[in-house]
Amino acid sequence: MIRRFGETPRQDKVYKRRPGAYAILTRGADLLLTHQSEPLPEFQLPGGGIDQGESPVAALHREVYEETGWSIAAPRRIGAFRRFTYMPEYDLWAEKLCMIYLARAVRRIGPPTEAGHMAVWMPPSLAAQKLGNAGDRHFVALALDRFSRG
């Protein structure tokens, strides 16, 4: 059973399953997040939807680059969660299946290529508060707990 975060699914909507890969990216003492300006401004874990025929890890590398301009290394899946949401940019009611990875941010290749995104470095404790959805906040808090225990 995969834990659900966020809103309860609405009975009057049909949701399309949308698998995605997202990363908790470390470098030094900070985490690399993306700030998305639209449709609502919010901080997010970099990542996104997995294209047809694409592996989750390939999607993770592609999405992180598009949203932050950074390359990553050593992704390791640490969990998954579901959330039900409306995605106005796609006019889609989605059941997002979010696979969460822990990885290292390696090198800035350039600016984000996805419009409306900005790479932001943030201390993990602040990221655990500022991230826009409860699932992202949960996994960052878990990662913080693991780091503090060594």
Rosetta constraint file for C-alpha pairs under 8 A:
AtomPair CA 2 CA 80 HARMONIC 6.62 0.50
AtomPair CA 2 CA 81 HARMONIC 5.54 0.50
AtomPair CA 2 CA 82 HARMONIC 6.63 0.50
AtomPair CA 3 CA 80 HARMONIC 7.57 0.50
AtomPair CA 3 CA 81 HARMONIC 5.14 0.50
AtomPair CA 3 CA 82 HARMONIC 6.24 0.50
AtomPair CA 4 CA 81 HARMONIC 5.69 0.50
AtomPair CA 4 CA 82 HARMONIC 4.65 0.50
AtomPair CA 4 CA 83 HARMONIC 5.59 0.50
AtomPair CA 4 CA 135 HARMONIC 7.91 0.50
AtomPair CA 5 CA 81 HARMONIC 7.03 0.50
AtomPair CA 5 CA 82 HARMONIC 6.31 0.50
AtomPair CA 5 CA 83 HARMONIC 5.35 0.50
AtomPair CA 5 CA 134 HARMONIC 6.02 0.50
AtomPair CA 5 CA 135 HARMONIC 5.56 0.50
AtomPair CA 6 CA 83 HARMONIC 5.87 0.50
AtomPair CA 6 CA 84 HARMONIC 7.06 0.50
AtomPair CA 6 CA 133 HARMONIC 7.29 0.50
AtomPair CA 6 CA 134 HARMONIC 6.41 0.50
AtomPair CA 6 CA 135 HARMONIC 7.66 0.50
AtomPair CA 7 CA 83 HARMONIC 7.10 0.50
AtomPair CA 7 CA 84 HARMONIC 6.23 0.50
AtomPair CA 7 CA 85 HARMONIC 7.26 0.50
AtomPair CA 8 CA 84 HARMONIC 6.96 0.50
AtomPair CA 9 CA 13 HARMONIC 7.88 0.50
AtomPair CA 9 CA 84 HARMONIC 5.77 0.50
AtomPair CA 9 CA 85 HARMONIC 7.98 0.50
AtomPair CA 13 CA 93 HARMONIC 7.11 0.50
AtomPair CA 14 CA 93 HARMONIC 6.73 0.50
AtomPair CA 15 CA 84 HARMONIC 7.62 0.50
AtomPair CA 15 CA 92 HARMONIC 7.68 0.50
AtomPair CA 15 CA 93 HARMONIC 4.90 0.50
AtomPair CA 15 CA 94 HARMONIC 4.78 0.50
AtomPair CA 15 CA 95 HARMONIC 5.60 0.50
AtomPair CA 16 CA 92 HARMONIC 7.47 0.50
AtomPair CA 16 CA 93 HARMONIC 6.35 0.50
AtomPair CA 16 CA 94 HARMONIC 4.80 0.50
AtomPair CA 16 CA 95 HARMONIC 5.77 0.50
AtomPair CA 17 CA 94 HARMONIC 5.79 0.50
AtomPair CA 17 CA 95 HARMONIC 4.63 0.50
AtomPair CA 17 CA 96 HARMONIC 5.98 0.50
AtomPair CA 17 CA 97 HARMONIC 7.03 0.50
AtomPair CA 18 CA 49 HARMONIC 6.58 0.50
AtomPair CA 18 CA 50 HARMONIC 7.76 0.50
AtomPair CA 18 CA 94 HARMONIC 6.19 0.50
AtomPair CA 18 CA 95 HARMONIC 5.92 0.50
AtomPair CA 18 CA 96 HARMONIC 4.81 0.50
AtomPair CA 18 CA 97 HARMONIC 6.04 0.50
AtomPair CA 19 CA 49 HARMONIC 5.84 0.50
AtomPair CA 19 CA 50 HARMONIC 5.92 0.50
AtomPair CA 19 CA 96 HARMONIC 5.77 0.50
AtomPair CA 19 CA 97 HARMONIC 4.54 0.50
AtomPair CA 19 CA 98 HARMONIC 6.11 0.50
AtomPair CA 19 CA 99 HARMONIC 7.60 0.50
AtomPair CA 20 CA 47 HARMONIC 7.11 0.50
AtomPair CA 20 CA 48 HARMONIC 4.95 0.50
AtomPair CA 20 CA 49 HARMONIC 4.08 0.50
AtomPair CA 20 CA 50 HARMONIC 5.08 0.50
AtomPair CA 20 CA 56 HARMONIC 7.14 0.50
AtomPair CA 20 CA 59 HARMONIC 7.77 0.50
AtomPair CA 20 CA 96 HARMONIC 7.02 0.50
AtomPair CA 20 CA 97 HARMONIC 6.06 0.50
AtomPair CA 20 CA 98 HARMONIC 5.05 0.50
AtomPair CA 20 CA 99 HARMONIC 6.08 0.50
AtomPair CA 21 CA 47 HARMONIC 5.51 0.50
AtomPair CA 21 CA 48 HARMONIC 5.63 0.50
AtomPair CA 21 CA 49 HARMONIC 6.60 0.50
AtomPair CA 21 CA 50 HARMONIC 6.83 0.50
AtomPair CA 21 CA 56 HARMONIC 5.77 0.50
AtomPair CA 21 CA 57 HARMONIC 7.28 0.50
AtomPair CA 21 CA 59 HARMONIC 6.57 0.50
AtomPair CA 21 CA 60 HARMONIC 5.28 0.50
AtomPair CA 21 CA 98 HARMONIC 5.87 0.50
AtomPair CA 21 CA 99 HARMONIC 4.78 0.50
AtomPair CA 21 CA 100 HARMONIC 6.08 0.50
AtomPair CA 21 CA 101 HARMONIC 7.34 0.50
AtomPair CA 22 CA 45 HARMONIC 5.95 0.50
AtomPair CA 22 CA 46 HARMONIC 5.61 0.50
AtomPair CA 22 CA 47 HARMONIC 4.09 0.50
AtomPair CA 22 CA 48 HARMONIC 6.26 0.50
AtomPair CA 22 CA 60 HARMONIC 6.25 0.50
AtomPair CA 22 CA 64 HARMONIC 7.99 0.50
AtomPair CA 22 CA 98 HARMONIC 6.79 0.50
AtomPair CA 22 CA 99 HARMONIC 6.10 0.50
AtomPair CA 22 CA 100 HARMONIC 5.01 0.50
AtomPair CA 22 CA 101 HARMONIC 6.11 0.50
AtomPair CA 23 CA 45 HARMONIC 5.85 0.50
AtomPair CA 23 CA 46 HARMONIC 5.74 0.50
AtomPair CA 23 CA 47 HARMONIC 6.29 0.50
AtomPair CA 23 CA 60 HARMONIC 7.22 0.50
AtomPair CA 23 CA 64 HARMONIC 7.71 0.50
AtomPair CA 23 CA 75 HARMONIC 7.89 0.50
AtomPair CA 23 CA 100 HARMONIC 5.73 0.50
AtomPair CA 23 CA 101 HARMONIC 4.72 0.50
AtomPair CA 23 CA 102 HARMONIC 5.66 0.50
AtomPair CA 23 CA 103 HARMONIC 6.50 0.50
AtomPair CA 24 CA 31 HARMONIC 6.84 0.50
AtomPair CA 24 CA 32 HARMONIC 7.38 0.50
AtomPair CA 24 CA 33 HARMONIC 7.94 0.50
AtomPair CA 24 CA 45 HARMONIC 6.32 0.50
AtomPair CA 24 CA 46 HARMONIC 7.65 0.50
AtomPair CA 24 CA 100 HARMONIC 7.33 0.50
AtomPair CA 24 CA 101 HARMONIC 6.15 0.50
AtomPair CA 24 CA 102 HARMONIC 4.89 0.50
AtomPair CA 24 CA 103 HARMONIC 6.28 0.50
AtomPair CA 24 CA 140 HARMONIC 6.89 0.50
AtomPair CA 25 CA 31 HARMONIC 5.34 0.50
AtomPair CA 25 CA 32 HARMONIC 5.32 0.50
AtomPair CA 25 CA 33 HARMONIC 7.54 0.50
AtomPair CA 25 CA 72 HARMONIC 7.88 0.50
AtomPair CA 25 CA 102 HARMONIC 6.20 0.50
AtomPair CA 25 CA 103 HARMONIC 5.10 0.50
AtomPair CA 25 CA 104 HARMONIC 5.21 0.50
AtomPair CA 25 CA 105 HARMONIC 5.57 0.50
AtomPair CA 26 CA 30 HARMONIC 5.93 0.50
AtomPair CA 26 CA 31 HARMONIC 4.72 0.50
AtomPair CA 26 CA 32 HARMONIC 6.44 0.50
AtomPair CA 26 CA 102 HARMONIC 7.88 0.50
AtomPair CA 26 CA 103 HARMONIC 6.51 0.50
AtomPair CA 26 CA 104 HARMONIC 4.94 0.50
AtomPair CA 26 CA 105 HARMONIC 5.85 0.50
AtomPair CA 27 CA 31 HARMONIC 6.51 0.50
AtomPair CA 27 CA 32 HARMONIC 7.70 0.50
AtomPair CA 27 CA 104 HARMONIC 6.07 0.50
AtomPair CA 27 CA 105 HARMONIC 5.78 0.50
AtomPair CA 27 CA 106 HARMONIC 7.62 0.50
AtomPair CA 29 CA 123 HARMONIC 6.69 0.50
AtomPair CA 29 CA 124 HARMONIC 7.73 0.50
AtomPair CA 30 CA 121 HARMONIC 6.09 0.50
AtomPair CA 30 CA 122 HARMONIC 5.34 0.50
AtomPair CA 30 CA 123 HARMONIC 4.59 0.50
AtomPair CA 30 CA 124 HARMONIC 5.98 0.50
AtomPair CA 31 CA 121 HARMONIC 5.57 0.50
AtomPair CA 31 CA 122 HARMONIC 5.36 0.50
AtomPair CA 31 CA 123 HARMONIC 6.11 0.50
AtomPair CA 31 CA 124 HARMONIC 5.88 0.50
AtomPair CA 31 CA 127 HARMONIC 7.54 0.50
AtomPair CA 32 CA 45 HARMONIC 7.83 0.50
AtomPair CA 32 CA 46 HARMONIC 7.82 0.50
AtomPair CA 32 CA 105 HARMONIC 7.37 0.50
AtomPair CA 32 CA 119 HARMONIC 6.76 0.50
AtomPair CA 32 CA 120 HARMONIC 5.77 0.50
AtomPair CA 32 CA 121 HARMONIC 4.66 0.50
AtomPair CA 32 CA 122 HARMONIC 6.53 0.50
AtomPair CA 33 CA 43 HARMONIC 6.57 0.50
AtomPair CA 33 CA 44 HARMONIC 5.87 0.50
AtomPair CA 33 CA 45 HARMONIC 5.25 0.50
AtomPair CA 33 CA 46 HARMONIC 5.84 0.50
AtomPair CA 33 CA 68 HARMONIC 7.67 0.50
AtomPair CA 33 CA 119 HARMONIC 5.95 0.50
AtomPair CA 33 CA 120 HARMONIC 5.20 0.50
AtomPair CA 33 CA 121 HARMONIC 6.20 0.50
AtomPair CA 33 CA 122 HARMONIC 7.24 0.50
AtomPair CA 34 CA 43 HARMONIC 5.77 0.50
AtomPair CA 34 CA 44 HARMONIC 5.37 0.50
AtomPair CA 34 CA 45 HARMONIC 6.24 0.50
AtomPair CA 34 CA 46 HARMONIC 5.53 0.50
AtomPair CA 34 CA 67 HARMONIC 6.25 0.50
AtomPair CA 34 CA 68 HARMONIC 6.15 0.50
AtomPair CA 34 CA 117 HARMONIC 6.20 0.50
AtomPair CA 34 CA 118 HARMONIC 5.47 0.50
AtomPair CA 34 CA 119 HARMONIC 4.72 0.50
AtomPair CA 34 CA 120 HARMONIC 5.78 0.50
AtomPair CA 35 CA 41 HARMONIC 7.07 0.50
AtomPair CA 35 CA 42 HARMONIC 5.66 0.50
AtomPair CA 35 CA 43 HARMONIC 4.43 0.50
AtomPair CA 35 CA 44 HARMONIC 6.18 0.50
AtomPair CA 35 CA 116 HARMONIC 7.95 0.50
AtomPair CA 35 CA 117 HARMONIC 5.48 0.50
AtomPair CA 35 CA 118 HARMONIC 5.12 0.50
AtomPair CA 35 CA 119 HARMONIC 6.44 0.50
AtomPair CA 35 CA 120 HARMONIC 6.76 0.50
AtomPair CA 36 CA 40 HARMONIC 7.45 0.50
AtomPair CA 36 CA 41 HARMONIC 5.53 0.50
AtomPair CA 36 CA 42 HARMONIC 5.56 0.50
AtomPair CA 36 CA 43 HARMONIC 6.38 0.50
AtomPair CA 36 CA 44 HARMONIC 7.29 0.50
AtomPair CA 36 CA 116 HARMONIC 5.60 0.50
AtomPair CA 36 CA 117 HARMONIC 4.65 0.50
AtomPair CA 36 CA 118 HARMONIC 6.73 0.50
AtomPair CA 37 CA 41 HARMONIC 4.17 0.50
AtomPair CA 37 CA 42 HARMONIC 6.63 0.50
AtomPair CA 37 CA 116 HARMONIC 5.21 0.50
AtomPair CA 37 CA 117 HARMONIC 6.48 0.50
AtomPair CA 38 CA 116 HARMONIC 6.56 0.50
AtomPair CA 39 CA 88 HARMONIC 7.11 0.50
AtomPair CA 39 CA 89 HARMONIC 7.16 0.50
AtomPair CA 42 CA 131 HARMONIC 6.99 0.50
AtomPair CA 42 CA 132 HARMONIC 5.42 0.50
AtomPair CA 43 CA 130 HARMONIC 6.48 0.50
AtomPair CA 43 CA 131 HARMONIC 4.90 0.50
AtomPair CA 43 CA 132 HARMONIC 5.50 0.50
AtomPair CA 44 CA 131 HARMONIC 5.44 0.50
AtomPair CA 44 CA 132 HARMONIC 5.95 0.50
AtomPair CA 44 CA 133 HARMONIC 7.68 0.50
AtomPair CA 44 CA 136 HARMONIC 7.38 0.50
AtomPair CA 45 CA 131 HARMONIC 7.45 0.50
AtomPair CA 45 CA 136 HARMONIC 6.62 0.50
AtomPair CA 46 CA 63 HARMONIC 6.86 0.50
AtomPair CA 46 CA 64 HARMONIC 5.22 0.50
AtomPair CA 46 CA 67 HARMONIC 6.25 0.50
AtomPair CA 46 CA 68 HARMONIC 7.17 0.50
AtomPair CA 47 CA 59 HARMONIC 7.74 0.50
AtomPair CA 47 CA 60 HARMONIC 5.71 0.50
AtomPair CA 47 CA 63 HARMONIC 4.77 0.50
AtomPair CA 47 CA 64 HARMONIC 5.32 0.50
AtomPair CA 47 CA 67 HARMONIC 7.31 0.50
AtomPair CA 48 CA 59 HARMONIC 7.45 0.50
AtomPair CA 48 CA 60 HARMONIC 7.24 0.50
AtomPair CA 48 CA 63 HARMONIC 5.79 0.50
AtomPair CA 49 CA 59 HARMONIC 7.20 0.50
AtomPair CA 49 CA 63 HARMONIC 7.92 0.50
AtomPair CA 50 CA 54 HARMONIC 6.15 0.50
AtomPair CA 50 CA 55 HARMONIC 7.12 0.50
AtomPair CA 50 CA 56 HARMONIC 6.19 0.50
AtomPair CA 50 CA 59 HARMONIC 5.35 0.50
AtomPair CA 51 CA 59 HARMONIC 7.17 0.50
AtomPair CA 54 CA 58 HARMONIC 6.43 0.50
AtomPair CA 54 CA 59 HARMONIC 6.38 0.50
AtomPair CA 55 CA 59 HARMONIC 6.18 0.50
AtomPair CA 56 CA 60 HARMONIC 6.08 0.50
AtomPair CA 57 CA 61 HARMONIC 6.34 0.50
AtomPair CA 57 CA 75 HARMONIC 7.46 0.50
AtomPair CA 58 CA 62 HARMONIC 6.25 0.50
AtomPair CA 59 CA 63 HARMONIC 5.87 0.50
AtomPair CA 60 CA 64 HARMONIC 5.95 0.50
AtomPair CA 61 CA 65 HARMONIC 6.25 0.50
AtomPair CA 61 CA 71 HARMONIC 6.95 0.50
AtomPair CA 61 CA 72 HARMONIC 6.67 0.50
AtomPair CA 62 CA 66 HARMONIC 6.20 0.50
AtomPair CA 63 CA 67 HARMONIC 6.04 0.50
AtomPair CA 64 CA 68 HARMONIC 5.72 0.50
AtomPair CA 64 CA 69 HARMONIC 7.04 0.50
AtomPair CA 64 CA 70 HARMONIC 6.60 0.50
AtomPair CA 64 CA 71 HARMONIC 7.22 0.50
AtomPair CA 64 CA 72 HARMONIC 7.78 0.50
AtomPair CA 65 CA 69 HARMONIC 4.43 0.50
AtomPair CA 65 CA 70 HARMONIC 5.05 0.50
AtomPair CA 65 CA 71 HARMONIC 5.98 0.50
AtomPair CA 65 CA 112 HARMONIC 6.65 0.50
AtomPair CA 65 CA 113 HARMONIC 7.53 0.50
AtomPair CA 66 CA 112 HARMONIC 5.20 0.50
AtomPair CA 66 CA 113 HARMONIC 4.79 0.50
AtomPair CA 66 CA 114 HARMONIC 5.19 0.50
AtomPair CA 67 CA 112 HARMONIC 4.95 0.50
AtomPair CA 67 CA 113 HARMONIC 6.52 0.50
AtomPair CA 67 CA 114 HARMONIC 5.59 0.50
AtomPair CA 67 CA 117 HARMONIC 5.60 0.50
AtomPair CA 67 CA 118 HARMONIC 6.87 0.50
AtomPair CA 67 CA 119 HARMONIC 7.07 0.50
AtomPair CA 68 CA 111 HARMONIC 6.60 0.50
AtomPair CA 68 CA 112 HARMONIC 4.61 0.50
AtomPair CA 68 CA 113 HARMONIC 7.79 0.50
AtomPair CA 68 CA 117 HARMONIC 7.15 0.50
AtomPair CA 68 CA 118 HARMONIC 6.19 0.50
AtomPair CA 68 CA 119 HARMONIC 4.61 0.50
AtomPair CA 69 CA 108 HARMONIC 5.81 0.50
AtomPair CA 69 CA 109 HARMONIC 5.52 0.50
AtomPair CA 69 CA 110 HARMONIC 4.89 0.50
AtomPair CA 69 CA 111 HARMONIC 4.77 0.50
AtomPair CA 69 CA 112 HARMONIC 4.30 0.50
AtomPair CA 69 CA 113 HARMONIC 6.85 0.50
AtomPair CA 69 CA 119 HARMONIC 7.44 0.50
AtomPair CA 70 CA 105 HARMONIC 6.57 0.50
AtomPair CA 70 CA 106 HARMONIC 6.97 0.50
AtomPair CA 70 CA 107 HARMONIC 5.49 0.50
AtomPair CA 70 CA 108 HARMONIC 4.26 0.50
AtomPair CA 70 CA 109 HARMONIC 5.50 0.50
AtomPair CA 70 CA 110 HARMONIC 7.05 0.50
AtomPair CA 70 CA 112 HARMONIC 8.00 0.50
AtomPair CA 71 CA 105 HARMONIC 6.15 0.50
AtomPair CA 71 CA 106 HARMONIC 5.57 0.50
AtomPair CA 71 CA 107 HARMONIC 5.37 0.50
AtomPair CA 71 CA 108 HARMONIC 6.41 0.50
AtomPair CA 71 CA 109 HARMONIC 6.82 0.50
AtomPair CA 72 CA 103 HARMONIC 6.56 0.50
AtomPair CA 72 CA 104 HARMONIC 5.49 0.50
AtomPair CA 72 CA 105 HARMONIC 4.54 0.50
AtomPair CA 72 CA 106 HARMONIC 5.08 0.50
AtomPair CA 72 CA 107 HARMONIC 7.23 0.50
AtomPair CA 73 CA 103 HARMONIC 5.92 0.50
AtomPair CA 73 CA 104 HARMONIC 5.29 0.50
AtomPair CA 73 CA 105 HARMONIC 6.61 0.50
AtomPair CA 73 CA 106 HARMONIC 6.40 0.50
AtomPair CA 74 CA 102 HARMONIC 7.97 0.50
AtomPair CA 74 CA 103 HARMONIC 5.38 0.50
AtomPair CA 74 CA 104 HARMONIC 6.46 0.50
AtomPair CA 75 CA 101 HARMONIC 5.80 0.50
AtomPair CA 75 CA 102 HARMONIC 5.53 0.50
AtomPair CA 75 CA 103 HARMONIC 4.26 0.50
AtomPair CA 75 CA 104 HARMONIC 7.27 0.50
AtomPair CA 76 CA 101 HARMONIC 5.14 0.50
AtomPair CA 76 CA 102 HARMONIC 5.27 0.50
AtomPair CA 76 CA 103 HARMONIC 6.38 0.50
AtomPair CA 77 CA 99 HARMONIC 7.11 0.50
AtomPair CA 77 CA 100 HARMONIC 5.78 0.50
AtomPair CA 77 CA 101 HARMONIC 4.13 0.50
AtomPair CA 77 CA 102 HARMONIC 6.34 0.50
AtomPair CA 78 CA 100 HARMONIC 5.85 0.50
AtomPair CA 78 CA 101 HARMONIC 5.45 0.50
AtomPair CA 78 CA 102 HARMONIC 6.60 0.50
AtomPair CA 79 CA 99 HARMONIC 6.11 0.50
AtomPair CA 79 CA 100 HARMONIC 5.35 0.50
AtomPair CA 79 CA 101 HARMONIC 7.22 0.50
AtomPair CA 79 CA 139 HARMONIC 7.95 0.50
AtomPair CA 80 CA 97 HARMONIC 7.06 0.50
AtomPair CA 80 CA 98 HARMONIC 5.39 0.50
AtomPair CA 80 CA 99 HARMONIC 4.35 0.50
AtomPair CA 80 CA 100 HARMONIC 5.54 0.50
AtomPair CA 81 CA 97 HARMONIC 5.99 0.50
AtomPair CA 81 CA 98 HARMONIC 5.28 0.50
AtomPair CA 81 CA 99 HARMONIC 6.75 0.50
AtomPair CA 81 CA 135 HARMONIC 6.58 0.50
AtomPair CA 82 CA 95 HARMONIC 6.67 0.50
AtomPair CA 82 CA 96 HARMONIC 5.47 0.50
AtomPair CA 82 CA 97 HARMONIC 4.66 0.50
AtomPair CA 82 CA 98 HARMONIC 5.98 0.50
AtomPair CA 82 CA 135 HARMONIC 7.99 0.50
AtomPair CA 83 CA 95 HARMONIC 5.79 0.50
AtomPair CA 83 CA 96 HARMONIC 5.26 0.50
AtomPair CA 83 CA 97 HARMONIC 6.88 0.50
AtomPair CA 83 CA 98 HARMONIC 7.88 0.50
AtomPair CA 83 CA 135 HARMONIC 7.91 0.50
AtomPair CA 84 CA 93 HARMONIC 7.42 0.50
AtomPair CA 84 CA 94 HARMONIC 5.74 0.50
AtomPair CA 84 CA 95 HARMONIC 4.56 0.50
AtomPair CA 84 CA 96 HARMONIC 6.15 0.50
AtomPair CA 85 CA 93 HARMONIC 5.86 0.50
AtomPair CA 85 CA 94 HARMONIC 5.47 0.50
AtomPair CA 85 CA 95 HARMONIC 6.66 0.50
AtomPair CA 85 CA 96 HARMONIC 7.52 0.50
AtomPair CA 86 CA 91 HARMONIC 7.33 0.50
AtomPair CA 86 CA 92 HARMONIC 5.78 0.50
AtomPair CA 86 CA 93 HARMONIC 4.38 0.50
AtomPair CA 86 CA 94 HARMONIC 6.03 0.50
AtomPair CA 87 CA 91 HARMONIC 5.80 0.50
AtomPair CA 87 CA 92 HARMONIC 5.16 0.50
AtomPair CA 87 CA 93 HARMONIC 6.17 0.50
AtomPair CA 87 CA 94 HARMONIC 6.87 0.50
AtomPair CA 88 CA 92 HARMONIC 6.49 0.50
AtomPair CA 100 CA 139 HARMONIC 7.62 0.50
AtomPair CA 111 CA 118 HARMONIC 7.82 0.50
AtomPair CA 111 CA 119 HARMONIC 7.97 0.50
AtomPair CA 112 CA 117 HARMONIC 6.36 0.50
AtomPair CA 112 CA 118 HARMONIC 6.43 0.50
AtomPair CA 112 CA 119 HARMONIC 7.18 0.50
AtomPair CA 122 CA 126 HARMONIC 6.62 0.50
AtomPair CA 122 CA 127 HARMONIC 6.10 0.50
AtomPair CA 123 CA 127 HARMONIC 6.23 0.50
AtomPair CA 124 CA 128 HARMONIC 6.08 0.50
AtomPair CA 124 CA 140 HARMONIC 7.11 0.50
AtomPair CA 124 CA 144 HARMONIC 6.94 0.50
AtomPair CA 125 CA 129 HARMONIC 6.89 0.50
AtomPair CA 125 CA 141 HARMONIC 7.68 0.50
AtomPair CA 125 CA 144 HARMONIC 7.59 0.50
AtomPair CA 126 CA 130 HARMONIC 6.14 0.50
AtomPair CA 127 CA 131 HARMONIC 5.74 0.50
AtomPair CA 127 CA 137 HARMONIC 7.37 0.50
AtomPair CA 127 CA 140 HARMONIC 7.41 0.50
AtomPair CA 128 CA 136 HARMONIC 7.81 0.50
AtomPair CA 128 CA 137 HARMONIC 4.74 0.50
AtomPair CA 128 CA 138 HARMONIC 7.37 0.50
AtomPair CA 128 CA 140 HARMONIC 5.62 0.50
AtomPair CA 128 CA 141 HARMONIC 5.78 0.50
AtomPair CA 129 CA 137 HARMONIC 6.63 0.50
AtomPair CA 130 CA 137 HARMONIC 7.85 0.50
AtomPair CA 131 CA 136 HARMONIC 6.45 0.50
AtomPair CA 131 CA 137 HARMONIC 5.84 0.50
AtomPair CA 132 CA 136 HARMONIC 7.53 0.50
AtomPair CA 132 CA 137 HARMONIC 7.82 0.50
AtomPair CA 133 CA 137 HARMONIC 6.47 0.50
AtomPair CA 134 CA 138 HARMONIC 6.01 0.50
AtomPair CA 135 CA 139 HARMONIC 6.38 0.50
AtomPair CA 136 CA 140 HARMONIC 6.24 0.50
AtomPair CA 137 CA 141 HARMONIC 6.11 0.50
AtomPair CA 138 CA 142 HARMONIC 6.23 0.50
AtomPair CA 139 CA 143 HARMONIC 6.12 0.50
AtomPair CA 140 CA 144 HARMONIC 6.13 0.50
AtomPair CA 141 CA 145 HARMONIC 6.19 0.50
AtomPair CA 142 CA 146 HARMONIC 6.27 0.50
AtomPair CA 143 CA 147 HARMONIC 6.20 0.50
AtomPair CA 144 CA 148 HARMONIC 6.15 0.50
AtomPair CA 145 CA 149 HARMONIC 6.35 0.50
AtomPair CA 146 CA 150 HARMONIC 6.43 0.50
